[in-house]
Amino acid sequence: EFFKELLNPSNGLIQLFDRHGRLGIADTRKQIFFEDEKRTLKFTDGSLNFTYATMSDTKSTEGKRQFDLLFWLWTILWKSPDYLELAPKDGYFKLKFWPQPEDGFDRRDILRMSACFSEGADIEVVAKHLDIPLERIRQYVAATIAVGFGEMIPKSKAKFSIPSEEQAQKEEAGGIRKFF
């Protein structure tokens, strides 16, 4: 509910902050975000909150680099394990929109998880298949649900599955035959 309220377009210009200080100014109508240059931490915690921005806050955004609000929020939540409770420990999840990960260490894992969840998949199966800890998968799911990039689905709508060893061998043999 908090994230729905935060992203509500009727809010207009809001200031996001947590116990570590101000994160920046968001324009919920235009879906853009202006990051506070003084902020060095690239994560947040359970104290994330917002208030309406003042005219002086608005003036401080002039000439600053702007980010897409949803992608910025997804990135900061991905790096913030305090929101893990937004994701269930098991169940089926389907991605609606792919997050845009920053370059770096996490990018490969994020893209691999996105590929699995794009068809709808069991959270535990993806963790085992990709050999990624369940908490990391849940962190991805939590950030994605919070910004509306995905949703929990019934088992019947999940299409991702891991092929059995026998099926994988048949596909490989068929591929070799087709090659020749």
Disulfide bonds with the S-S distance in Angstrom:
none
